[in-house]
Amino acid sequence: MSADETVPVLVVGGGLTGLSAAVFLRRLGVPVTVVERHRGILVHPRARTVNPRTQELFRQAGLAADVLDRRNVNTGALMITAETLAGPERGRLGGEPAEDPAEFSPCPWVPVDQDRLEALLRERAAGLGARLCLGTALTSFEQDAGGVRALVVDQDTGAERTVAAEYLIAADGADSPVRERLGIPGEGPGTLGDTVTLAFEADLSRHVGDRRIAVCHVDRPVPGTVIVPHDGAGRWVFSVPVTRVDVAEAADMIRKAVGDPDLEPRIVPQLQDGTRLLHYRIGAVVAERFRDGRVFLAGDAAHAMPPVGALGSGTGIQDAHNLAWKLAAVLNGHAGPGILDGYEAERRPVAAFTLRQALLQMRDRTGRDVLGTGEVAAPYYAAVFGYRYGGDAAGPEAFPPERLTGQVGTRAPHAWIRRDGRRISTLDLYRGRPVLVAGPEGGVWSASARTAADRLGVPLDVRRFGDDLHDPGDVWGEGHRMPPDGAVLVRPDGFVSWRSPGRPTAEAADLAAGALADLFHVGS
C-alpha cells in the first residue's frame, strides 16, 4: 500500500528541538516534514534564554541576528529571592554567569522567550521549505529495515494519512508517545515534582519599583514559586509547585506570591481552546537509548531536566544539530550508515552529564539536593562548551573554555580572523560542511585533503591561512596549539575530527584520506 506522503525525514514535535532539526536539515538540503499537534504557540515562555553555545548554532544557521532582534526586555536583569515580590529581598544575582563569554565565543547570552523563538523557527523552517503540519498528531508508526511508516491525523477534521520516511526524529516532549511505544526506559531520579504554570496580566510596577527582574523566586504561597516578567508590559508568568488548582485558587496564589491581597490578576488563555492553567512534571531522566532502528529521540523526549541555566533547551537544540549533519551525510550519499551510531554515542553521555550539572545548579539555587553527593557543580561555561565527544563526557572533567585548544572531539576554538578583508570568527568557517584548515605552511595538507575528498566522493572545504584567510597575530595557531605547517579537520557541527600529527610527510595523502574516511564511515 502506497503512502500519502514520502519524505526523507519526519519530525514528530514542533517545539524548539523539532523546529531546529527542521531548519538544520533544510539548510543541508534534506526535505523534512514536521507534525505538531498544537496549531498555535503557547504564550507561556517555558525557556527564557539562549546561551552562547546555542546561539553559535543559530549563527551557523543564519539565525543569530533574528534571535537578537526578538530578545526580551530582561537583558542584564536580576534573579532575586524573597518571601514575596513586594517584600524585602533575601538575595539577588545576575541572570547570567559573571564571566564574559566574549573571550571564547563570538556570541552573547540572548534573553528571548520560547514563544518568540518558536515563532521565529517556524517562520524560518517554512521559508526554507520544510512542510509544517500543525494541528496534526502522530497516532501510530512502524519501522523496518527500509524506513518508517507513520499514521497521522488532522485534529480538526479527523482526516488520516500515512507518511513514509527514511528516518523519524521524535522531538515530542518529556512524555514522548514515540519513546513509550518503543519501550525505551529512562535512567535517573525521575519525577522531581509537579508544577502548575499560567500567564497573567496585572500592574505590578509599585511592587517591582526600579528593579529589572528576570526571575523572582518566592516562598509564598509555597517555596519554589516563581514569578517571571513576560513582555515588559504587564504580562507575567507564574509557576507554583502544586499538582492541581482551579482558576480562582490560582488567582489567590498570585496575590500571596506578590504580597498584595487586593491584586486582581487576569489569567489569560495559553491554548487556542481557552486553556489557562497548564500542568507539568519536572523530570530528571535520560532515556536508556537515543535510537531504535530508524527512529531517533531528541530534546525532552531523550532527556528531561529541571529548568535551570537554559540547559534543557540548549541540549535539545544541540541534539538536533548533531543529528542533522549525520542524517544529511547519509541521505545525500556521502556517508555510510555507521555514522548514525555516533548520535547516541556522543549525545547520550553529554545529556547525562548536563542533567547532573542541572541538578547541582538547582541545589545551589534552591537548596534542594536530589543527588546528595556533595560534589561541586562544574563552572557553567565548562559544562556548556567543554564536553568532549569520544572521551569521558559523563565525568566531571569538562574543559574550561580557555583549555579548548582544538583537541579531537571538542568544539573548535573561537578566534577572530580575517577572510577576504572581513573580520569573522573561526567558527564562521564551519557552515554545515567539513572543513580542513591549514596553517600558512600547510599546503601539503590542503592538497592531500582535496585529493582524498575527490577520491572518496565526500564534501570538503579547504582553507589555508595566507590564501583567503589572514591571521597576522597567529591567534588561530596559538588557539589550536598548531604549528604553521599543521592542519585541523573540523566536522560540519564545528567539532574537531582530526589534527595533523606533525610535519607533513610522504604519508600525508594517506593520513588525510584516513581522517576523511573515518569521519564519513566510508572505505579509504
FISE-884830 format. One record per residue (C-alpha): x, z, y; residue in three letters. Coordinates in Angstrom, 1 decimal, decimal comma. Each point is the difference from the previous one (the first is absolute). Last residue first. Layout:
N
> X Z Y ala .
...
# end
This chain:
524
> 39,6 2,4 4,8 ser .
> -3,3 0,5 -1,8 gly .
> -2,9 1,3 2,1 val .
> -1,0 3,5 0,9 his .
> -0,2 -0,7 3,7 phe .
> 2,4 2,6 1,2 leu .
> 2,2 -0,1 -3,1 asp .
> 0,3 -3,8 0,2 ala .
> 0,9 0,3 3,7 leu .
> 2,8 2,5 -0,7 ala .
> 1,3 -2,0 -3,0 gly .
> 0,2 -3,2 2,1 ala .
> 1,9 1,8 2,7 ala .
> 2,4 1,5 -2,5 leu .
> 0,5 -3,3 -1,8 asp .
> 0,7 -1,8 3,3 ala .
> 2,4 2,7 1,1 ala .
> 2,0 -0,1 -3,2 glu .
> 2,9 -1,8 1,6 ala .
> 0,4 3,0 2,3 thr .
> -1,7 1,2 3,2 pro .
> 1,4 3,4 1,2 arg .
> -1,8 3,0 -1,3 gly .
> -3,1 0,9 -2,1 pro .
> -2,5 -2,0 2,0 ser .
> -3,1 2,1 0,4 arg .
> -3,3 -0,5 -1,9 trp .
> -3,7 0,6 0,3 ser .
> -0,3 1,8 3,4 val .
> -3,6 0,6 0,9 phe .
> -1,6 -1,9 2,9 gly .
> -3,2 -1,0 -1,8 asp .
> 1,1 -3,6 -0,7 pro .
> 3,1 1,4 -1,7 arg .
> 3,4 0,3 1,7 val .
> 3,2 -1,4 -1,3 leu .
> 3,1 1,4 1,7 val .
> 3,3 -1,8 0,9 ala .
> 3,7 0,9 0,5 gly .
> 2,8 -1,9 1,7 asp .
> -0,2 1,9 3,3 pro .
> 0,0 3,4 -1,9 pro .
> -3,4 1,7 -0,7 met .
> -0,7 3,7 0,6 arg .
> -3,6 -1,2 0,6 his .
> -0,3 1,7 3,4 gly .
> 3,6 -0,8 0,8 glu .
> -0,4 -3,7 -0,8 gly .
> -3,3 -0,3 1,7 trp .
> 1,2 1,9 3,1 val .
> 3,0 -2,3 0,2 asp .
> 0,0 0,4 3,8 gly .
> 0,0 -3,7 0,7 pro .
> -2,9 -0,6 -2,5 asp .
> -1,1 -3,6 0,2 his .
> -2,2 -1,9 -2,5 leu .
> -0,5 -3,8 0,2 asp .
> 3,4 -0,8 -1,5 asp .
> 2,5 2,8 0,7 gly .
> -1,8 2,5 -2,1 phe .
> -1,4 -1,8 -3,1 arg .
> -3,6 -0,5 -1,0 arg .
> -1,3 -1,5 -3,3 val .
> -3,7 -0,1 -0,7 asp .
> -0,9 -0,3 -3,7 leu .
> -2,8 -1,4 -2,0 pro .
> 0,5 -0,4 -3,8 val .
> 0,6 -3,2 -1,9 gly .
> 2,8 1,4 -2,1 leu .
> 2,5 -2,8 0,9 arg .
> -1,0 -0,1 3,6 asp .
> 0,2 3,8 0,3 ala .
> 3,5 0,0 -1,6 ala .
> 1,3 -2,7 2,3 thr .
> -1,3 1,9 3,1 arg .
> 1,5 3,3 -1,3 ala .
> 3,4 -1,5 -0,6 ser .
> 0,1 -1,6 3,4 ala .
> -0,9 3,2 1,8 ser .
> 2,3 2,1 -2,2 trp .
> 3,0 -2,3 0,7 val .
> -0,9 0,1 3,7 gly .
> 0,5 3,8 0,2 gly .
> 2,5 0,1 2,8 glu .
> -2,6 0,6 2,8 pro .
> -1,9 2,4 -2,3 gly .
> -2,7 -1,3 -2,4 ala .
> -3,7 0,6 -0,1 val .
> -1,8 -1,3 -3,1 leu .
> -3,7 0,1 0,6 val .
> -2,9 0,2 -2,4 pro .
> -3,3 -1,3 1,5 arg .
> -2,8 2,0 1,6 gly .
> 1,2 0,3 3,5 arg .
> 3,3 1,8 -0,3 tyr .
> 2,2 -1,1 2,9 leu .
> -2,1 2,2 2,3 asp .
> 1,4 3,1 -1,7 leu .
> 3,4 -0,9 1,6 thr .
> -1,8 0,8 3,3 ser .
> -0,1 -2,8 2,6 ile .
> 1,5 -0,8 3,4 arg .
> -0,1 -3,7 0,8 arg .
> 2,9 -2,2 0,6 gly .
> -0,5 -2,2 -3,1 asp .
> -0,1 3,2 -2,0 arg .
> 1,3 3,2 1,5 arg .
> 0,5 3,4 -1,7 ile .
> -1,7 3,4 0,2 trp .
> 0,5 2,0 -3,2 ala .
> -2,4 1,2 -2,7 his .
> 1,3 0,9 -3,4 pro .
> -1,4 -1,7 -3,2 ala .
> -2,5 2,2 -1,8 arg .
> 1,7 1,4 -3,1 thr .
> 0,3 -1,3 -3,5 gly .
> 3,7 -1,1 0,3 val .
> 1,6 2,1 2,8 gln .
> -0,1 -1,8 3,3 gly .
> 1,3 2,9 2,1 thr .
> -3,0 2,3 0,1 leu .
> 1,8 3,3 0,8 arg .
> -1,4 0,2 3,6 glu .
> -3,5 -0,3 -1,4 pro .
> 0,4 3,3 -2,0 pro .
> 0,1 -1,0 -3,7 phe .
> -2,6 1,6 -2,2 ala .
> 1,6 2,3 -2,5 glu .
> -3,0 2,1 -1,0 pro .
> -0,7 -1,8 -3,3 gly .
> -2,7 -2,5 -0,9 ala .
> 2,0 -2,9 1,5 ala .
> 2,7 0,6 -2,5 asp .
> 1,5 -3,4 0,4 gly .
> -1,3 -3,5 -0,7 gly .
> -1,8 -0,2 3,3 tyr .
> 1,5 2,4 2,5 arg .
> -2,0 2,3 2,3 tyr .
> 1,4 0,5 3,5 gly .
> -2,5 -1,4 2,5 phe .
> -3,1 2,1 -0,2 val .
> 1,4 3,1 -1,8 ala .
> 3,2 -0,1 2,0 ala .
> -2,0 -0,4 3,2 tyr .
> -2,0 3,1 -0,7 tyr .
> 2,9 2,3 -0,9 pro .
> -0,4 1,0 -3,6 ala .
> -2,3 2,9 -0,6 ala .
> 1,6 3,2 -1,0 val .
> -0,6 1,4 -3,5 glu .
> -1,8 3,4 -0,5 gly .
> -1,5 -1,2 -3,2 thr .
> -3,6 1,0 0,4 gly .
> -1,2 -3,5 -0,2 leu .
> -3,4 0,5 1,7 val .
> 1,2 2,1 2,8 asp .
> -2,6 0,2 2,7 arg .
> 1,7 1,3 3,2 gly .
> -1,7 -2,6 2,1 thr .
> 2,8 -2,0 1,6 arg .
> 3,0 0,9 -2,2 asp .
> -2,2 -0,1 -3,1 arg .
> -1,4 -3,4 0,9 met .
> 3,5 -1,3 0,6 gln .
> 0,9 1,2 -3,5 leu .
> -3,1 -1,7 -1,5 leu .
> 0,8 -3,2 1,9 ala .
> 3,6 0,1 -1,3 gln .
> -1,2 0,3 -3,6 arg .
> -2,4 -2,9 0,5 leu .
> 2,9 -2,1 1,4 thr .
> 2,2 0,7 -3,0 phe .
> -2,8 -0,9 -2,4 ala .
> -0,9 -3,2 2,0 ala .
> 3,7 -1,0 0,1 val .
> 0,3 0,5 -3,7 pro .
> -3,1 -2,2 -0,5 arg .
> 1,1 -2,7 2,4 arg .
> 3,2 -1,3 -1,6 glu .
> -0,7 -0,1 -3,8 ala .
> -3,6 -0,7 0,7 glu .
> 0,8 -3,1 2,0 tyr .
> 3,1 -1,0 -1,9 gly .
> -2,0 -1,1 -3,0 asp .
> -1,2 -2,8 2,2 leu .
> 3,5 -1,6 -0,1 ile .
> -0,4 -0,5 -3,7 gly .
> -2,5 -2,8 0,7 pro .
> 2,9 -2,4 0,8 gly .
> 0,5 -1,0 3,5 ala .
> -0,1 -3,1 2,2 his .
> -3,2 -1,6 -1,2 gly .
> -2,1 0,7 3,1 asn .
> -2,2 2,4 -2,0 leu .
> 3,0 2,0 -1,2 val .
> 1,7 0,3 3,3 ala .
> -3,3 0,6 1,8 ala .
> -0,8 2,9 -2,4 leu .
> 3,4 1,5 0,7 lys .
> -0,3 -0,4 3,7 trp .
> -3,4 1,6 0,1 ala .
> 0,8 3,0 -2,3 leu .
> 2,6 1,6 2,3 asn .
> -2,1 -0,6 3,2 his .
> -3,2 1,3 -1,6 ala .
> 1,7 3,2 -1,2 asp .
> 1,5 0,4 3,5 gln .
> -3,5 -0,1 1,4 ile .
> -1,0 2,7 -2,5 gly .
> 3,0 2,2 0,8 thr .
> -0,8 -0,3 3,7 gly .
> -3,6 1,0 -0,4 ser .
> 0,9 3,1 -2,0 gly .
> 3,1 1,0 2,0 leu .
> -1,5 -0,2 3,5 ala .
> 1,6 3,5 0,6 gly .
> -2,7 2,0 -1,8 val .
> -3,3 -1,0 -1,6 pro .
> 0,4 1,6 -3,5 pro .
> 1,0 -2,4 -2,8 met .
> -1,7 -2,4 -2,3 ala .
> 2,0 -2,5 -2,0 his .
> -0,7 -3,2 -1,9 ala .
> -3,6 -0,7 1,1 ala .
> 1,0 1,6 3,3 asp .
> 2,3 -2,9 0,7 gly .
> 0,6 -2,5 -2,8 ala .
> -0,9 -0,5 -3,6 leu .
> 0,9 -3,2 -1,7 phe .
> -2,0 -2,0 -2,6 val .
> 1,6 -2,9 -1,9 arg .
> 1,0 2,2 -3,0 gly .
> -0,7 3,6 1,0 asp .
> 2,2 1,0 3,0 arg .
> 0,5 3,0 2,2 phe .
> 0,2 2,4 -3,0 arg .
> -0,4 3,8 -0,1 glu .
> -1,8 -0,1 3,3 ala .
> 1,3 2,5 2,5 val .
> -2,0 3,0 1,1 val .
> -0,5 2,3 2,9 ala .
> -3,6 -0,4 1,1 gly .
> -2,1 0,9 3,0 ile .
> -3,6 -0,6 -1,0 arg .
> -2,1 -1,6 2,6 tyr .
> -3,6 0,4 1,2 his .
> -1,3 -2,1 2,9 leu .
> -2,7 1,1 2,4 leu .
> -1,8 -2,4 2,4 arg .
> -1,4 -2,6 -2,3 thr .
> -2,1 -2,4 2,1 gly .
> -0,1 -2,9 -2,6 asp .
> 2,7 -1,8 2,0 gln .
> 2,4 2,8 -0,6 leu .
> 1,5 2,6 2,3 gln .
> -3,1 1,1 1,9 pro .
> 0,6 2,3 3,0 val .
> -0,3 3,8 0,2 ile .
> -1,0 0,9 3,5 arg .
> 1,5 3,3 1,0 pro .
> -2,0 2,5 2,0 glu .
> 2,4 2,8 1,1 leu .
> -1,6 3,3 1,0 asp .
> 1,8 2,1 -2,6 pro .
> 3,4 -1,3 1,3 asp .
> 3,0 1,0 -2,1 gly .
> 0,9 -3,5 -1,0 val .
> 0,1 0,8 -3,7 ala .
> -3,1 2,2 0,3 lys .
> -2,0 -2,7 1,8 arg .
> 1,2 -2,6 -2,5 ile .
> -1,2 2,2 -2,8 met .
> -3,4 0,2 1,6 asp .
> -0,2 -3,8 0,1 ala .
> 1,0 -0,2 -3,6 ala .
> -2,8 2,4 -1,0 glu .
> -2,6 -2,1 1,8 ala .
> 1,4 -3,2 -1,6 val .
> -0,1 1,4 -3,6 asp .
> 3,0 1,5 -1,7 val .
> 1,7 -0,6 -3,3 arg .
> 3,4 0,9 -1,6 thr .
> 1,9 1,7 2,8 val .
> 3,4 -0,5 1,5 pro .
> -1,1 -1,1 3,5 val .
> 1,0 -3,3 1,7 ser .
> -1,1 -1,0 3,5 phe .
> 0,8 -3,2 1,7 val .
> -0,6 -0,3 3,8 trp .
> -1,6 -2,3 2,5 arg .
> 0,0 0,9 3,7 gly .
> 1,9 -2,9 1,5 ala .
> 3,5 0,4 -1,5 gly .
> -0,9 -2,1 -3,0 asp .
> 0,2 2,3 -2,9 his .
> 1,2 3,5 0,9 pro .
> 0,6 2,1 -3,1 val .
> -1,5 3,4 -1,0 ile .
> 1,2 1,5 -3,3 val .
> -1,4 2,9 -2,1 thr .
> 2,5 1,4 -2,5 gly .
> -1,0 3,6 0,6 pro .
> -3,8 0,4 0,1 val .
> -2,5 -0,1 2,8 pro .
> 2,3 0,4 1,8 arg .
> 3,7 0,2 -0,9 asp .
> 1,1 -3,0 2,1 val .
> 2,5 -2,9 -0,5 his .
> -0,1 -2,2 3,1 cys .
> 1,5 -3,6 -0,3 val .
> 1,1 -2,5 2,6 ala .
> -0,5 2,2 3,1 ile .
> 1,1 -1,0 3,4 arg .
> -0,6 3,3 1,8 arg .
> -1,2 -0,2 3,6 asp .
> -3,1 2,1 -0,7 gly .
> -1,2 -0,3 -3,6 val .
> -2,8 2,5 0,3 his .
> -1,3 -1,3 3,3 arg .
> 0,3 -3,5 -1,2 ser .
> -2,0 0,5 -3,2 leu .
> -2,8 -2,4 0,9 asp .
> -1,7 -0,8 -3,2 ala .
> -0,3 -2,9 -2,5 glu .
> 0,3 0,6 -3,8 phe .
> 1,7 -1,7 -2,9 ala .
> -0,2 1,6 -3,5 leu .
> 2,0 1,4 -2,8 thr .
> -0,9 2,3 -2,9 val .
> 3,0 1,2 -2,1 thr .
> 0,5 0,9 -3,5 asp .
> 3,1 1,6 -1,6 gly .
> 3,4 -0,4 -1,6 leu .
> -1,2 -2,4 -2,7 thr .
> 2,8 -0,8 -2,5 gly .
> 3,3 2,0 -0,1 pro .
> 1,9 -3,0 -1,4 gly .
> -0,4 -2,8 -2,6 glu .
> -2,8 -2,5 -0,2 gly .
> -1,7 -1,7 -2,9 pro .
> -0,3 -3,7 -0,5 ile .
> -3,2 -0,8 -2,0 gly .
> -0,1 -3,6 1,1 leu .
> -3,6 0,4 1,1 arg .
> 1,0 3,1 2,0 glu .
> 2,8 -1,9 1,7 arg .
> -2,5 -2,8 1,0 val .
> -2,6 2,5 1,1 pro .
> 2,6 1,4 2,4 ser .
> -1,1 3,5 1,2 asp .
> 3,1 0,2 2,2 ala .
> -0,7 -3,4 1,5 gly .
> -0,7 -3,5 -1,0 asp .
> 3,4 -1,6 0,4 ala .
> -0,1 -1,5 -3,5 ala .
> 2,1 -3,2 0,2 ile .
> -1,2 -2,6 -2,5 leu .
> 2,2 -2,9 -1,4 tyr .
> -0,6 -3,5 -1,3 glu .
> -3,5 0,0 1,4 ala .
> -3,4 -1,1 -1,3 ala .
> -2,9 1,1 2,2 val .
> -3,5 0,2 -1,4 thr .
> -3,2 0,2 2,0 arg .
> -2,9 2,3 0,5 glu .
> -2,8 -0,1 2,6 ala .
> -1,5 3,4 0,7 gly .
> -0,9 -1,2 3,5 thr .
> 1,4 2,8 2,2 asp .
> 2,6 1,4 -2,4 gln .
> 1,5 -3,4 -0,8 asp .
> 1,2 0,5 -3,6 val .
> 3,4 -0,6 -1,6 val .
> 0,9 -0,7 -3,6 leu .
> 3,7 -0,4 -0,7 ala .
> 2,0 -2,1 -2,4 arg .
> 3,7 0,8 0,0 val .
> 2,9 -2,2 -1,2 gly .
> 1,6 -2,0 -2,8 gly .
> 1,2 2,8 -2,3 ala .
> -3,4 1,6 0,1 asp .
> -2,1 1,9 2,5 gln .
> -3,5 1,4 0,4 glu .
> -1,9 1,0 3,1 phe .
> -3,1 1,8 1,1 ser .
> -2,3 0,9 2,9 thr .
> 2,4 -0,9 2,9 leu .
> -1,9 0,5 3,3 ala .
> -0,8 -2,4 2,9 thr .
> -1,2 1,1 3,4 gly .
> 3,0 -1,8 1,4 leu .
> 1,5 -3,0 -1,9 cys .
> 3,1 -0,8 2,0 leu .
> 1,7 -3,3 -1,0 arg .
> 3,6 0,0 1,3 ala .
> 0,8 -3,0 2,2 gly .
> 2,6 1,4 2,4 leu .
> -2,7 0,6 2,6 gly .
> -2,0 1,9 -2,5 ala .
> 2,9 2,3 -0,8 ala .
> 0,8 0,4 3,8 arg .
> -3,6 1,0 0,9 glu .
> -0,4 2,3 -2,9 arg .
> 3,4 1,6 0,8 leu .
> -0,9 0,5 3,6 leu .
> -3,3 1,6 -0,9 ala .
> 1,7 2,2 -2,5 glu .
> 2,5 1,2 2,7 leu .
> -2,8 0,8 2,4 arg .
> -1,9 2,0 -2,7 asp .
> 3,2 1,7 -1,1 gln .
> 0,8 1,4 3,5 asp .
> 3,3 -1,0 1,6 val .
> 2,8 2,3 1,1 pro .
> 3,0 -2,2 -0,4 val .
> 3,4 1,5 -0,8 trp .
> 2,7 -2,2 1,2 pro .
> 1,6 -3,2 -1,6 cys .
> 3,5 -1,4 0,2 pro .
> 1,2 2,6 -2,5 ser .
> 3,2 2,0 -0,5 phe .
> 1,0 1,4 3,4 glu .
> -3,4 -0,7 1,5 ala .
> -1,6 2,5 -2,4 pro .
> 0,2 2,8 2,6 asp .
> 0,3 3,4 -1,7 glu .
> -2,8 2,4 1,0 ala .
> -2,3 -1,0 -2,8 pro .
> -3,4 -1,0 1,4 glu .
> -3,1 1,8 1,2 gly .
> 2,0 2,4 2,1 gly .
> -0,4 3,7 -0,8 leu .
> -2,4 2,7 0,9 arg .
> -0,7 3,6 -1,0 gly .
> -2,4 2,9 0,2 arg .
> -2,0 -1,6 2,8 glu .
> -2,5 2,0 1,9 pro .
> -3,7 -0,7 -0,5 gly .
> -2,0 -3,0 1,1 ala .
> 1,0 -2,1 -3,1 leu .
> -0,7 3,0 -2,2 thr .
> 2,3 2,4 -2,0 glu .
> 3,0 -2,0 1,0 ala .
> 2,5 -2,6 -1,3 thr .
> 1,2 -2,9 2,1 ile .
> 1,3 -3,5 -0,8 met .
> 1,0 -1,7 3,2 leu .
> 0,0 -3,4 1,6 ala .
> 2,9 -2,5 0,4 gly .
> -2,4 -2,9 -0,1 thr .
> -3,5 1,4 -0,5 asn .
> -2,0 -2,6 1,9 val .
> -0,2 -2,5 -2,8 asn .
> 2,2 -2,8 -1,1 arg .
> -1,8 -3,3 -0,3 arg .
> 2,5 -2,1 1,9 asp .
> 2,8 1,5 -2,0 leu .
> -1,6 -1,3 -3,2 val .
> -0,2 -3,4 1,5 asp .
> 3,6 0,0 1,0 ala .
> 1,1 1,0 -3,5 ala .
> -2,1 -2,5 -1,8 leu .
> 2,4 -2,9 -0,7 gly .
> 0,2 0,9 -3,7 ala .
> 3,6 1,2 0,3 gln .
> -1,0 2,2 2,9 arg .
> -2,9 1,3 -2,1 phe .
> 2,5 1,0 -2,6 leu .
> 2,2 1,7 2,6 glu .
> -3,1 1,8 1,3 gln .
> -0,3 1,6 -3,5 thr .
> 3,6 1,3 0,4 arg .
> -0,7 1,2 3,5 pro .
> -3,0 2,1 -0,9 asn .
> -3,5 -1,3 0,7 val .
> -2,3 2,8 1,1 thr .
> -3,6 1,1 -0,1 arg .
> -1,2 -0,4 -3,6 ala .
> -3,6 0,9 -0,8 arg .
> -1,3 -1,4 3,2 pro .
> -3,8 0,6 -0,3 his .
> -1,7 -3,0 1,4 val .
> -0,1 -1,4 -3,5 leu .
> 0,3 -3,7 -0,1 ile .
> -3,0 -2,2 -0,7 gly .
> -1,0 -2,1 -3,0 arg .
> 0,9 2,6 -2,6 his .
> 0,4 -1,0 -3,6 arg .
> 3,3 -1,9 0,6 glu .
> 1,0 -3,0 -2,0 val .
> 3,2 -1,7 1,1 val .
> 0,9 -3,6 -1,1 thr .
> 3,6 -1,3 0,1 val .
> 1,8 -3,3 0,2 pro .
> 3,8 0,5 -0,1 val .
> 2,1 -1,7 2,8 gly .
> 2,4 2,8 0,7 leu .
> -1,8 0,9 3,2 arg .
> -3,2 0,1 -2,0 arg .
> 1,4 2,5 -2,4 leu .
> 1,2 2,4 2,8 phe .
> -3,4 -0,2 1,8 val .
> -2,0 0,5 -3,2 ala .
> 2,2 2,9 -1,1 ala .
> -0,5 1,6 3,4 ser .
> -3,7 -0,4 -0,4 leu .
> 0,0 1,8 -3,3 gly .
> 2,2 2,8 1,2 thr .
> -1,7 0,7 3,3 leu .
> -3,5 -0,2 -1,5 gly .
> -1,6 -3,1 -1,5 gly .
> -0,3 1,0 -3,6 gly .
> 0,4 -2,2 -3,1 val .
> 2,6 -2,7 0,6 val .
> -0,3 -3,2 -2,1 leu .
> 3,2 -2,0 -0,2 val .
> 0,5 -3,6 -1,3 pro .
> -3,6 -1,1 0,8 val .
> -2,8 -1,6 -2,1 thr .
> -3,6 0,3 1,1 glu .
> -3,3 -0,5 -1,8 asp .
> 1,7 0,4 -3,3 ala .
> -0,3 -2,4 -2,9 ser .
> -1,5 1,0 -3,3 met .
# end
